[in-house]
Amino acid sequence: MTLTVTEKGKVLYEGNEMTLTAVQSLVERKVRVKEETPVIVQAQGKAGSGVLVRVIDAAKLGGARVVSLATVK
């Protein structure tokens, strides 16, 4: 699953804006279905590192074992 962090600090999943709490809940549901679900946090342009870290933390708290970071220019 891919989560996108925009330059404005918004978190998106499949085009829908999400809170960090929603990210954690979504990851929990995905991991329940498939334990090894990878999470990719995709940073757009100059997305802030603080938001990226919080999204990664939310994914880990949701049970994600594999969290990767990708960038888009």
PEPEKA-V977976 format. One record per residue. N is the residue number from 1. PSI is psi in radians with two decimals (none if undefined). Layout:
N PSI
N PSI
//
This chain:
1 2.52
2 2.21
3 2.35
4 2.35
5 2.08
6 2.94
7 -0.42
8 0.07
9 0.19
10 2.57
11 2.21
12 2.51
13 2.10
14 0.69
15 -0.09
16 2.33
17 2.47
18 2.65
19 2.94
20 -0.61
21 -0.71
22 -0.62
23 -0.83
24 -0.78
25 -0.73
26 -0.79
27 -0.73
28 -0.79
29 -0.77
30 -0.71
31 -0.57
32 -0.67
33 -0.80
34 1.85
35 -0.65
36 0.49
37 2.08
38 2.53
39 2.21
40 2.16
41 1.96
42 2.06
43 2.21
44 2.28
45 -2.03
46 0.82
47 2.43
48 2.42
49 -0.53
50 -0.76
51 -0.73
52 -0.80
53 -0.72
54 -0.65
55 -0.76
56 -0.77
57 -0.75
58 -0.69
59 -0.74
60 -0.74
61 -0.49
62 -0.10
63 0.07
64 2.27
65 -0.52
66 2.01
67 2.15
68 2.74
69 2.34
70 2.69
71 2.63
72 2.27
73 none
//
